[in-house]
Amino acid sequence: MDLKSVEQVSSAGYRFPERPKDTRPATSRSRAHRRTRDPGELADAGNDAYWKNPAKQDEMWKDLVSKERRQVLQWEKTWGFLLKSDTLGGPKEEKHLPNNISFFSGSFPKTSNQIYGSRQLTPLGRDMSDTLLHIANFSTLLVCMVLKFPQIFVLMRAKCSTGISLNSLLLELIGFIVFITYQMYYDYPPPTYLEYPILIAQDVFLLLLILHYNGSLRQSLVYALLYPFRLWQLVGGWRLLTVERWIIDLAMSLCTFISAASKFAQLQCMWSSKDAGQVSALSWAMATYTCMARIYTTTVTTGDMQVLVRFVAMTLLNLWVLLTVIYYQQRRSSSSKKDD
């Protein structure tokens, strides 16, 4: 039985309309259309594959860098003659750059946007900077002229030298002598180290007092008689040794450690006795101020990194000694009040 001739009816008995004999419209895409995709979709898929494949990124980066290098070499071969010729085609004179170039600009301040600090280049800004420099130099000199006086007065009043480290004083003297030799070797401005001869003289007098109150009177007299000769011999021999630049630079590096060792010797003396004794807090406070002032003057005048490192280290150590002295003095005063 041929089913094609039978008309289709619904379950209710109604006949379906006859279908047209032409071809039915395609409801799905052809295979060729399925294979072709939107260029935007392809680009997105390519980007996703690129970001998910680090090896591909590395290869593309290497290819880009190698292309840039090849282009640079090709430009030098093709157009490199422009660097050696002027606008008329003649040979260009080479300009020799200076050996030493300042890190700071002569026309713009060394700040992030080159605006803050621009007024320092004006006459008023330069006058203010010079005024601050003079104030720092002269205040340091004036303070150093009386820096050891409070310590000397405390010793003379108490007639004993408990709490004061003799080794600390000797190391400090050596550090002062090396430092002033370094400053004179490089011909730095005298106001930057003018206080050190005064400090050396005060340390020598303080050394004699300590030896006297320790019962070494004869030894102190020998030091007093031989000090000028020994100092001249030491400074003269030191000047002969520091003819080479590397020797004085090495000595300056060691000078920082020697000066730091003098502060630690004083701290160790107080830690062992758990008492500040006759140590003057005022002298250490003035020493802290002079080191802070010297940080500013060194930055403005010479900018020597070794000197800056030394003053920064000495500022911190002097402050440490000062706080230790204040702590033990307050502890002693509180204990004496409890006893009363």
C-alpha positions in Angstrom: 0.0 0.0 0.0 1.3 3.4 -1.0 1.2 5.6 2.0 2.2 8.7 0.0 -1.3 8.9 -1.5 -3.1 8.7 1.8 -4.0 12.1 3.1 -3.1 12.9 6.7 -5.8 13.8 9.1 -5.8 14.9 12.7 -7.1 12.9 15.6 -10.3 15.0 15.4 -10.9 14.1 11.8 -9.7 17.4 10.2 -7.5 17.3 7.2 -4.0 18.9 7.3 -3.3 21.5 4.6 -1.3 20.2 1.7 2.4 20.9 1.9 4.0 22.8 -0.9 6.1 20.8 -3.2 9.1 23.2 -3.3 12.1 22.6 -1.0 11.7 23.1 2.7 13.8 26.1 4.0 16.8 25.0 5.9 16.5 25.4 9.6 20.1 24.7 10.5 23.4 26.1 9.2 25.3 24.2 6.5 28.6 22.6 7.2 30.5 25.3 5.3 28.8 27.9 7.4 29.5 26.1 10.6 33.2 26.1 9.8 33.3 29.9 9.2 33.2 32.1 12.4 32.8 35.8 13.1 36.2 37.6 13.0 35.5 39.2 16.4 34.9 35.8 17.9 38.1 34.6 16.4 40.0 37.6 17.8 38.6 37.0 21.3 39.5 33.4 21.1 43.0 34.3 20.0 43.4 36.7 22.8 42.2 34.2 25.3 44.7 31.6 23.9 47.5 34.2 24.0 46.9 35.2 27.7 46.5 31.5 28.7 49.7 30.5 27.0 52.8 32.0 28.7 55.2 30.1 26.4 53.6 31.9 23.4 53.9 35.2 25.1 57.6 34.6 25.8 58.2 33.7 22.1 56.4 36.8 20.9 58.3 39.0 23.3 61.6 37.5 22.2 60.7 38.0 18.6 59.8 41.6 19.2 63.1 42.3 21.0 65.1 40.6 18.3 63.3 42.7 15.7 64.1 45.9 17.5 67.8 45.0 17.8 67.9 44.1 14.1 66.3 47.4 13.3 68.9 49.3 15.4 71.7 47.6 13.7 70.2 48.2 10.3 69.7 51.8 11.1 73.4 52.2 12.1 74.5 50.6 8.8 72.1 52.7 6.7 71.9 56.0 8.5 74.7 55.9 11.0 76.7 58.4 9.0 74.3 61.2 10.2 75.7 61.0 13.6 79.2 61.8 12.4 78.2 64.5 9.9 76.7 68.0 10.2 73.8 69.5 8.2 76.1 70.3 5.3 77.6 66.8 5.2 81.0 67.7 6.7 82.5 65.9 9.6 81.0 66.7 13.0 83.3 67.6 15.9 82.9 65.3 18.8 82.0 66.9 22.2 83.9 65.4 25.1 81.7 65.0 28.2 83.2 66.1 31.6 84.5 63.4 33.9 82.6 64.6 36.9 79.0 65.7 36.6 77.1 67.0 39.6 74.1 64.9 40.6 72.1 68.1 41.3 70.8 70.4 38.6 72.0 74.0 38.4 68.6 75.3 37.2 65.9 73.0 38.6 65.4 71.6 42.1 65.9 67.9 42.6 62.3 67.1 43.4 59.7 64.9 41.7 57.9 67.7 39.8 60.9 70.1 39.9 58.7 72.8 41.5 59.2 72.5 45.3 62.4 74.1 46.2 62.7 76.2 43.1 63.0 79.4 45.1 66.3 78.3 46.5 67.9 79.4 43.3 66.7 82.9 43.7 68.9 85.5 45.5 66.7 85.4 48.5 66.8 81.6 48.7 70.6 81.6 48.4 70.9 84.2 51.1 68.6 82.1 53.4 70.6 79.0 52.6 73.9 80.8 53.4 72.5 82.2 56.5 71.4 78.8 57.8 74.8 77.4 56.9 76.6 80.1 58.9 74.2 79.7 61.8 74.9 75.9 61.9 78.7 76.4 61.6 79.0 79.1 64.3 76.5 77.5 66.7 78.4 74.2 66.4 81.7 76.0 67.1 80.3 77.9 70.1 78.7 74.7 71.6 82.0 72.8 71.1 83.9 75.5 72.9 82.1 74.6 76.1 81.0 71.0 75.3 83.2 69.3 77.9 82.9 72.0 80.5 79.8 70.5 82.2 81.7 67.2 82.5 84.8 68.9 83.8 82.8 70.9 86.4 81.0 67.7 87.6 84.3 65.9 88.1 85.9 68.8 89.9 82.8 69.1 92.2 82.6 65.4 92.9 86.4 64.8 93.0 85.9 61.3 91.5 85.5 59.9 88.1 83.0 57.0 88.6 81.0 56.1 85.6 83.4 57.7 83.1 85.2 55.3 80.8 88.9 56.1 80.3 88.9 53.8 77.2 86.0 55.7 75.7 87.9 59.0 76.1 91.1 57.6 74.5 89.2 56.2 71.5 87.4 59.5 71.1 90.7 61.3 70.9 92.0 58.9 68.2 88.9 59.4 66.2 89.1 63.2 66.4 92.8 63.2 65.2 92.0 60.9 62.3 88.9 62.9 61.3 90.6 66.3 61.3 93.5 64.8 59.2 90.9 63.6 56.7 89.3 67.0 56.5 92.6 68.8 56.0 93.8 66.2 53.4 90.9 67.0 51.1 91.1 70.8 51.7 87.6 71.0 53.1 86.4 74.4 54.3 87.9 75.2 57.8 84.5 76.0 59.3 83.5 72.3 58.9 86.2 71.1 61.2 87.4 74.1 63.2 85.9 72.8 66.5 88.0 69.6 66.6 91.2 71.2 67.9 89.1 72.7 70.7 87.6 69.3 71.4 91.0 67.6 71.4 92.3 70.1 74.0 89.2 69.6 76.2 89.5 65.8 76.0 93.2 66.0 77.0 92.3 68.2 80.0 89.5 65.8 80.9 91.9 62.8 80.6 94.3 64.4 83.0 91.5 65.0 85.5 90.4 61.4 85.3 93.9 60.2 85.8 94.3 62.5 88.8 91.2 61.4 90.5 92.0 57.8 89.8 95.2 58.2 91.8 97.6 58.3 88.9 98.9 61.8 89.5 102.4 61.1 88.4 101.2 59.4 85.2 99.0 62.5 84.5 102.0 64.8 84.9 104.0 62.7 82.5 101.1 62.9 80.0 100.9 66.6 80.5 104.6 67.1 79.9 104.9 64.7 76.9 101.6 65.5 75.3 102.7 68.4 73.0 105.7 66.4 71.8 103.8 63.2 71.3 100.9 65.0 69.6 103.3 66.7 67.1 105.0 63.4 66.5 101.7 61.6 66.0 100.3 64.2 63.7 103.6 64.5 61.7 103.9 60.7 61.3 100.2 60.4 60.4 100.7 63.1 57.7 103.5 61.0 56.2 101.4 57.9 56.1 98.4 59.6 54.5 100.2 60.6 51.3 98.2 57.9 49.5 94.5 58.6 49.0 93.4 55.0 49.7 95.2 55.1 53.1 93.3 58.2 54.3 90.0 56.8 53.0 90.6 53.5 54.8 91.5 55.4 57.9 88.3 57.4 57.7 86.3 54.3 57.4 88.1 52.9 60.5 87.6 56.2 62.2 83.8 55.7 62.2 84.2 52.3 63.9 86.7 53.8 66.4 84.3 56.6 67.3 81.4 54.2 67.6 83.6 51.9 69.8 84.2 54.9 72.2 80.4 55.3 72.6 80.0 51.6 73.3 82.8 51.7 75.8 81.0 54.4 77.7 77.7 52.5 77.5 79.4 49.3 78.7 80.9 51.2 81.7 77.4 52.3 82.7 75.8 49.0 82.1 78.3 47.2 84.2 77.9 49.5 87.2 74.2 50.1 86.6 74.8 53.8 87.4 75.6 56.9 85.5 78.1 58.0 88.1 79.5 61.4 87.3 78.6 61.4 83.6 77.2 64.7 82.5 74.0 64.5 80.5 74.4 68.1 79.3 77.7 67.3 77.6 76.2 64.4 75.7 73.1 66.5 74.7 75.4 69.1 73.2 77.4 66.4 71.4 74.2 65.2 69.9 73.3 68.6 68.7 76.7 69.2 67.1 76.5 66.0 65.2 73.0 66.8 63.9 74.2 70.3 62.8 77.2 68.7 61.1 74.9 66.5 59.0 73.3 69.6 57.6 76.6 71.5 57.0 78.2 68.4 55.3 75.2 67.9 53.0 75.3 71.6 51.9 79.1 72.1 51.6 81.0 68.9 50.7 78.4 66.1 50.5 81.1 63.5 51.5 79.3 60.2 52.1 81.8 58.9 54.6 81.6 62.0 56.7 77.8 61.9 56.5 77.7 58.2 57.6 80.0 59.0 60.5 77.9 61.9 61.7 74.6 60.0 61.4 76.1 57.1 63.4 77.5 59.5 66.0 74.1 61.2 66.4 72.4 58.0 67.1 75.0 56.7 69.5 75.3 60.0 71.4 71.5 60.0 71.7 71.7 56.5 73.0 74.3 57.4 75.7 72.2 60.5 76.6 69.1 58.5 77.2 71.0 55.9 79.2 72.5 58.6 81.4 69.1 60.2 82.0 67.6 56.8 82.8 70.2 55.9 85.4 70.1 59.4 86.9 66.3 59.2 87.3 66.6 55.8 88.7 69.2 57.0 91.3 67.0 60.0 92.3 64.0 57.8 92.7 65.9 55.3 94.9 67.3 58.1 97.0 63.8 59.5 97.6 62.6 56.1 98.7 65.4 55.8 101.2 64.5 59.2 102.6 
